[in-house]
Amino acid sequence: VQLVESGGGNVQPGGSLRLSCAASGSSLGYYTIAWFRQAPGKEREGVSCITFSDGRTTYTDSVKGRFTISRDMAKNTVYLQMNSLTPEDTAVYFCAANAKRLCSYVLAGPPHDSWGQGTQVTVSS
């Protein structure tokens, strides 16, 4: 599977963005998809995840109640709706895929079956 992220940009604090992770080459029904982010000078952080089998979702504590992960099987795309953004959300956001794995495995980090190239999210006034 190949992944391409889009939707990043510059936004003011309190604003919203929706990131997309478009998959090709295979159906999302086989893959658990996770969003990660990495800010300059910081370690990569698992942000959210959606499982291949039942669409169950997982969020890191810092984004709970603000971010929503979802998927559109017809478009073979996973979305990350980000609301109430703060400067601490500034980072490059990546999506990653692992076939038929639980979110606990995917969020633990590499190896992944596929990575996207990343999309920059900058939150500043």
Backbone torsions as a table, in degrees:
resi	resn	phi	psi	omega
1	VAL	NA	142.3	175.8
2	GLN	-113.0	141.0	-176.6
3	LEU	-121.4	137.5	176.1
4	VAL	-132.7	121.0	178.1
5	GLU	-91.5	153.2	173.5
6	SER	-156.8	170.2	175.1
7	GLY	104.3	-5.3	177.9
8	GLY	-70.3	171.9	178.8
9	GLY	166.0	-167.1	178.3
10	ASN	-102.1	134.7	-178.4
11	VAL	-146.2	150.4	177.5
12	GLN	-79.8	156.1	175.5
13	PRO	-53.4	137.4	-177.1
14	GLY	90.7	-9.1	-178.6
15	GLY	-82.6	-176.3	-176.1
16	SER	-132.7	152.4	171.3
17	LEU	-144.0	153.6	171.8
18	ARG	-122.7	117.0	177.2
19	LEU	-90.5	147.1	176.8
20	SER	-121.4	143.9	174.9
21	CYS	-126.9	98.5	-176.8
22	ALA	-90.1	128.4	-178.9
23	ALA	-104.7	145.3	174.7
24	SER	-142.0	156.0	178.6
25	GLY	94.2	-18.1	178.8
26	SER	-164.1	158.8	-179.5
27	SER	-77.6	140.6	176.1
28	LEU	-62.6	-17.6	-179.6
29	GLY	-62.0	-18.0	179.1
30	TYR	-95.7	-8.5	-168.3
31	TYR	-123.1	134.7	165.7
32	THR	-84.2	131.5	-176.7
33	ILE	-115.6	131.6	176.7
34	ALA	-123.1	147.1	170.4
35	TRP	-101.3	134.0	174.0
36	PHE	-121.5	161.9	171.9
37	ARG	-142.2	153.0	177.1
38	GLN	-141.9	120.3	177.0
39	ALA	-95.0	156.5	179.4
40	PRO	-55.4	128.8	177.1
41	GLY	78.1	4.1	-179.2
42	LYS	-120.1	160.0	177.6
43	GLU	-75.2	156.5	175.6
44	ARG	-63.6	141.9	-176.9
45	GLU	-126.9	131.7	172.9
46	GLY	-75.4	126.7	-174.3
47	VAL	-101.5	-48.3	-175.2
48	SER	-160.1	163.6	-175.7
49	CYS	-155.2	150.4	175.7
50	ILE	-136.5	127.6	-172.6
51	THR	-79.5	152.7	-175.5
52	PHE	-67.6	-33.9	-166.6
53	SER	-81.7	-51.9	-172.6
54	ASP	-124.6	5.2	178.1
55	GLY	71.8	18.0	177.9
56	ARG	-64.1	142.6	-174.3
57	THR	-114.9	153.6	179.5
58	THR	-137.6	143.1	179.2
59	TYR	-135.1	145.1	169.4
60	THR	-73.4	153.8	-171.7
61	ASP	-57.8	-35.6	-173.3
62	SER	-69.3	-14.5	-178.2
63	VAL	-116.0	-3.6	-179.7
64	LYS	-58.8	133.7	-179.3
65	GLY	85.7	-11.5	-179.7
66	ARG	-115.2	-36.4	-177.3
67	PHE	-107.2	147.3	176.0
68	THR	-135.6	124.7	176.0
69	ILE	-98.7	141.3	179.1
70	SER	-151.9	170.0	178.1
71	ARG	-140.8	148.1	175.4
72	ASP	-117.9	103.0	-175.5
73	MET	-65.0	-33.1	-180.0
74	ALA	-66.0	-34.8	178.9
75	LYS	-94.7	-3.1	-179.6
76	ASN	54.4	44.3	-173.1
77	THR	-135.6	140.6	172.9
78	VAL	-109.3	139.7	-178.6
79	TYR	-116.5	152.9	170.1
80	LEU	-128.8	103.5	176.3
81	GLN	-84.1	121.9	-176.4
82	MET	-117.9	117.1	179.5
83	ASN	-116.2	164.8	177.8
84	SER	49.8	47.9	-176.1
85	LEU	-67.3	145.5	177.4
86	THR	-124.3	164.2	177.4
87	PRO	-57.6	-25.8	178.8
88	GLU	-69.6	-12.4	176.6
89	ASP	-86.0	-4.7	179.1
90	THR	-63.6	125.5	-177.4
91	ALA	-179.3	170.5	165.5
92	VAL	-88.5	128.6	-178.5
93	TYR	-104.5	130.7	179.6
94	PHE	-120.2	150.3	165.8
95	CYS	-111.7	150.2	-178.9
96	ALA	-138.4	152.6	-176.6
97	ALA	-129.9	140.9	171.0
98	ASN	-135.1	134.4	-177.6
99	ALA	-74.7	124.0	170.6
100	LYS	54.4	43.9	177.2
101	ARG	-118.5	154.0	173.4
102	LEU	-75.7	159.6	179.4
103	CYS	-61.1	-33.6	-179.8
104	SER	-59.0	-34.8	178.2
105	TYR	-73.5	-47.0	-174.7
106	VAL	-65.9	-42.4	-178.0
107	LEU	-70.4	-17.7	178.5
108	ALA	-70.3	-13.0	173.4
109	GLY	113.5	-168.1	-178.2
110	PRO	-59.5	155.3	7.8
111	PRO	-84.8	151.5	174.0
112	HIS	-120.5	153.7	176.9
113	ASP	-71.7	-29.1	-179.5
114	SER	-159.6	147.2	175.4
115	TRP	-125.6	149.5	168.1
116	GLY	-88.3	177.8	-177.0
117	GLN	-85.5	-14.3	178.3
118	GLY	96.6	153.4	176.1
119	THR	-138.5	134.7	-174.9
120	GLN	-82.2	131.8	172.4
121	VAL	-119.3	122.4	179.5
122	THR	-124.0	122.4	179.9
123	VAL	-114.3	111.9	-179.8
124	SER	-157.7	158.0	178.1
125	SER	-97.9	NA	NA
